[in-house]
Amino acid sequence: MLHRIATLAFVSAAAAAQPADTTVAKRTSWGDPDLTGYYTNKYEYGTPLERPAAFEGRRVDDIAADELAALVAKRQDEALERAPFFGGDPLGRIGNSAEFRDIYEVTRGSRAWLLVDPPDGRVPAVLPEARARLQEAASRRGTFGPGPFDGPQDFTLWERCITRGLPGSMLPGGYGNSYQIVQSPGYVAIRYEMVHDTRVIPLNGGTHLPSSLTFDMGDARGHWEGDTLVVETTNFRQRSAYLGANAAALRLTERFKRTSPTTVEWSVTVEDPTTWAAPWTFSMPLTRNDAEAVELYECHEGNHAIFNVLRGARAAEREQHSR
């Protein structure tokens, strides 16, 4: 294991030292398709998962270039309108900090919406037996919700600086949208800037770990299908299961395929026959940007904020009881 980690670290350092490619990289020195590099998906900040009602009856590929340009310009305006509230003040007097600079490049977005299958752009129907579970998961909004704030468990894993889960760790946010793909013989590693997760994916396509072993990012197994990296992930923990899915039944299948010298198309197929009536898939581009390496993400602000919110909640209770 130490040899594998050392190999990944060496390859990571070598990849970071290389200039950006000007042609599509064909193969690594050991023969695998080459996906290494730093990437971002910040341009899709604000792109909805499902098809907006205004495009009813159309597929994502039907959207003309001028329509998309108008759409992303509108998203950019909306992002700027929300920016003053990123500081936490409900009146917008504080404004946003420099960390939220990713929101200023939304006009480079390339998608009207992300969901590509089913073709109607809508997540399949939720099964009746799963509705209560999904509603409960959606209600956990941490400091962005009304509470109660009785303990750390009332905050999201993101706010607790634990994880954004999978695929949440590679979905665009207001900042921290840098990722690094590192390869070595038999392994691919993906570093996520936000909440500092790293996945090490064996390329043996083998059997997953026993179901009794669960992880917030799941247990990943990868293999190559031609030039496409296919990663199948199971063994999730319920607390971090995507959109409140049933962790015991959830299976995510990712595909990474280089589509240009600077772009890797990333798609995710979500399967959970106990939650949705059918599998569904969304997709977005990862854009090569070696100028934006993964920065150190010292997630302590959230830790202090949780203490302060809990203190505030207790103070409010004391004031109420003293009346």
C-alpha positions in Angstrom: 0.0 0.0 0.0 2.8 2.4 0.8 4.3 1.7 -2.6 1.0 2.5 -4.2 0.7 5.8 -2.3 4.2 6.7 -3.2 3.6 6.0 -6.8 0.5 8.2 -6.9 2.3 11.0 -5.2 5.2 10.8 -7.7 2.8 10.8 -10.7 0.8 13.7 -9.1 3.9 15.8 -8.8 5.0 15.0 -12.3 1.6 15.9 -13.7 1.5 19.2 -11.9 4.9 20.1 -13.4 3.8 19.5 -17.0 2.5 22.4 -19.2 -1.1 22.2 -20.5 -1.5 19.9 -23.5 -2.2 21.4 -26.8 -3.3 18.1 -28.4 -5.4 15.3 -27.1 -3.3 13.1 -24.9 -3.6 9.6 -26.2 -2.0 7.3 -23.7 0.0 7.2 -20.5 3.5 5.6 -20.6 1.9 2.3 -19.4 -0.8 2.4 -22.1 -4.0 3.7 -20.4 -6.0 6.6 -21.9 -4.5 9.8 -20.3 -7.0 11.9 -18.2 -4.4 13.5 -15.9 -4.6 17.2 -15.1 -6.4 19.9 -13.2 -10.0 20.5 -14.1 -12.9 22.8 -13.2 -16.7 22.7 -13.7 -17.3 26.2 -12.3 -18.9 27.4 -15.6 -21.9 25.2 -14.9 -22.7 26.9 -11.6 -26.4 27.5 -11.6 -27.1 24.9 -14.3 -30.2 23.1 -13.1 -30.2 19.3 -12.9 -33.6 18.9 -14.5 -35.1 20.5 -17.6 -36.7 23.9 -16.9 -40.5 24.2 -17.6 -39.8 26.8 -20.3 -38.2 24.0 -22.4 -41.0 21.5 -22.0 -41.0 18.9 -24.8 -37.4 19.5 -25.9 -34.2 17.7 -25.3 -31.0 19.3 -24.1 -29.4 18.8 -27.6 -32.3 20.8 -29.2 -31.3 24.1 -27.5 -29.8 26.5 -30.1 -26.6 28.4 -29.4 -28.4 31.8 -29.2 -30.9 30.3 -26.7 -28.1 28.9 -24.5 -26.2 32.2 -24.6 -29.3 34.1 -23.4 -29.9 31.4 -20.7 -26.3 31.6 -19.3 -26.3 35.4 -19.3 -29.5 35.3 -17.2 -27.8 32.8 -14.8 -24.9 35.1 -14.5 -27.2 38.0 -13.6 -28.9 35.8 -11.0 -25.6 34.7 -9.5 -24.5 38.4 -9.1 -27.9 39.2 -7.5 -27.3 36.5 -4.9 -23.7 37.4 -4.2 -24.3 40.0 -1.5 -26.0 37.3 0.6 -23.1 34.9 0.5 -21.6 36.6 3.6 -24.5 35.2 5.7 -26.4 38.5 6.2 -30.1 38.0 5.2 -30.2 41.7 4.2 -27.1 41.4 2.0 -25.1 44.1 3.7 -22.0 42.0 4.2 -21.5 41.0 0.6 -19.6 38.0 -0.7 -15.9 37.3 -0.1 -13.1 36.8 -2.7 -13.5 33.0 -2.3 -16.7 33.2 -4.3 -15.0 34.3 -7.5 -16.1 31.2 -9.4 -19.6 32.7 -9.8 -18.3 35.4 -12.2 -17.7 33.0 -15.1 -21.2 31.4 -15.5 -21.5 32.8 -19.1 -19.0 30.1 -20.2 -21.6 27.4 -19.3 -22.4 24.9 -21.9 -25.6 23.2 -20.8 -29.2 24.2 -20.5 -29.7 21.5 -17.9 -27.7 18.4 -16.8 -30.0 15.4 -16.9 -29.7 13.6 -20.2 -31.6 10.3 -19.6 -34.5 10.0 -19.6 -34.8 12.2 -22.7 -37.5 14.3 -21.1 -34.9 15.7 -18.7 -36.8 14.8 -15.6 -35.8 12.5 -12.7 -38.0 9.4 -12.8 -40.9 9.2 -10.3 -40.1 8.5 -6.7 -41.6 5.3 -5.4 -44.3 5.7 -2.8 -42.3 3.8 -0.1 -39.4 6.2 -0.6 -41.2 9.6 -0.4 -40.9 10.0 3.4 -37.2 9.2 3.3 -36.5 11.8 0.6 -38.6 14.4 2.3 -36.7 13.9 5.5 -33.3 14.1 3.7 -34.4 17.3 1.9 -35.4 18.9 5.2 -31.8 18.7 6.5 -30.6 22.2 5.5 -28.3 23.0 8.4 -27.7 26.8 8.9 -29.7 27.4 5.7 -32.9 26.1 7.4 -35.0 27.0 10.4 -33.5 24.4 12.7 -33.8 23.0 15.4 -30.2 23.3 16.3 -29.9 20.9 19.2 -26.5 19.3 18.3 -24.0 18.9 15.5 -26.1 16.2 13.9 -28.6 18.9 12.9 -26.1 20.3 10.4 -25.1 18.9 7.0 -21.9 16.9 6.5 -20.6 19.7 4.4 -21.1 22.3 7.2 -19.4 19.9 9.6 -16.4 19.8 7.2 -16.7 16.0 6.7 -17.7 15.5 3.0 -19.9 16.6 0.2 -20.4 12.9 -0.7 -20.7 11.5 -4.2 -21.4 12.8 -6.7 -21.8 16.0 -4.7 -18.1 16.5 -4.4 -17.9 17.1 -8.1 -21.0 19.3 -8.5 -20.3 23.0 -8.9 -20.7 25.4 -6.0 -19.9 29.1 -5.4 -16.2 28.4 -5.0 -13.7 25.5 -4.7 -14.5 23.9 -8.0 -11.0 22.6 -8.8 -10.3 18.9 -9.3 -7.2 16.8 -10.1 -7.1 13.5 -11.8 -4.0 11.5 -11.1 -3.1 8.1 -12.7 -0.7 5.3 -12.0 -0.6 1.7 -13.2 -3.7 0.1 -11.9 -5.2 3.1 -10.1 -6.8 6.5 -10.7 -7.1 9.1 -7.9 -9.4 12.1 -8.0 -8.7 15.0 -5.6 -11.6 17.4 -4.8 -10.8 20.9 -3.5 -14.0 21.4 -1.6 -13.8 19.6 1.7 -10.5 18.0 0.7 -11.8 14.5 -0.3 -9.6 12.2 -2.4 -10.8 9.0 -4.0 -8.4 6.2 -4.9 -10.0 4.0 -7.5 -8.6 0.5 -8.3 -8.8 -0.4 -11.9 -9.3 -4.1 -11.4 -13.1 -4.0 -12.0 -13.3 -6.5 -9.2 -15.8 -7.4 -6.5 -16.8 -4.6 -4.1 -16.0 -4.8 -0.4 -18.6 -6.6 1.9 -21.8 -4.7 2.3 -21.0 -4.3 6.0 -18.2 -1.9 5.1 -19.7 1.5 4.2 -18.1 4.9 3.3 -19.3 8.4 2.7 -17.8 8.3 -0.8 -18.6 4.7 -1.3 -16.5 1.8 -2.5 -15.3 2.4 -6.1 -14.1 -0.1 -8.7 -13.0 1.1 -12.2 -12.2 -0.3 -15.6 -11.6 1.0 -19.1 -14.2 0.6 -21.9 -12.2 1.7 -24.9 -11.0 5.3 -24.0 -13.7 5.8 -21.3 -13.0 5.3 -17.7 -16.0 3.6 -16.1 -16.3 3.8 -12.2 -18.9 1.8 -10.3 -19.5 2.8 -6.7 -21.5 1.1 -4.0 -21.3 0.6 -0.2 -22.5 4.1 0.7 -23.4 5.3 4.2 -27.0 6.4 4.6 -26.0 9.8 6.1 -24.3 10.8 2.8 -26.4 8.9 0.2 -27.1 11.1 -2.8 -30.4 12.9 -2.5 -31.5 10.7 0.3 -31.3 7.5 -1.7 -31.4 4.1 0.0 -27.7 3.6 0.7 -28.0 -0.2 0.7 -29.4 -0.2 -2.9 -27.6 2.9 -4.4 -25.2 2.3 -7.3 -23.5 5.2 -9.1 -21.8 4.5 -12.4 -19.5 7.4 -13.6 -17.9 7.7 -17.0 -15.0 9.9 -17.8 -14.1 10.4 -21.5 -11.8 13.0 -23.1 -13.8 14.8 -25.8 -11.2 17.5 -26.7 -7.6 18.5 -25.7 -9.1 20.5 -22.8 -12.4 18.7 -21.9 -13.4 15.5 -20.2 -17.1 14.6 -20.3 -18.2 13.3 -16.9 -21.5 11.5 -16.6 -23.2 9.8 -13.6 -25.9 7.1 -13.8 -28.0 6.8 -10.6 -29.5 3.5 -9.9 -31.7 2.7 -6.8 -34.7 0.5 -7.6 -36.0 1.2 -4.0 -36.2 4.9 -4.5 -36.8 5.8 -8.2 -38.9 4.1 -10.9 -35.9 3.9 -13.3 -32.2 4.7 -13.5 -31.3 8.2 -14.6 -28.2 10.0 -15.9 -26.8 13.5 -15.8 -23.6 14.8 -17.5 -21.4 17.9 -17.5 -17.9 18.8 -18.9 -14.8 19.1 -16.8 -12.6 21.7 -18.3 -8.8 21.5 -18.1 -7.3 24.4 -16.3 -3.8 23.9 -15.0 -3.7 27.5 -13.8 -6.2 26.6 -11.1 -4.6 23.8 -9.1 -6.4 22.3 -6.1 -5.9 24.7 -3.2 -5.5 23.7 0.5 -9.0 23.6 1.9 -8.8 24.2 5.7 -12.4 23.7 6.6 -12.4 25.3 10.0 -14.8 28.2 9.4 -17.7 25.8 9.4 -16.5 24.2 12.6 -16.5 27.6 14.4 -19.9 28.5 12.8 -21.5 25.4 14.2 -20.4 26.2 17.8 -21.7 29.8 17.3 -25.1 28.6 15.9 -25.5 26.2 18.8 -24.6 28.9 21.3 -27.1 31.2 19.6 -29.8 28.6 19.8 -29.2 28.0 23.5 -29.2 31.8 24.2 -32.5 32.2 22.3 -34.0 29.3 24.4 -32.9 31.0 27.7 -34.4 34.3 26.6 -37.6 32.6 25.7 -37.8 30.7 29.0 -37.1 33.9 31.0 -40.1 35.7 29.7 
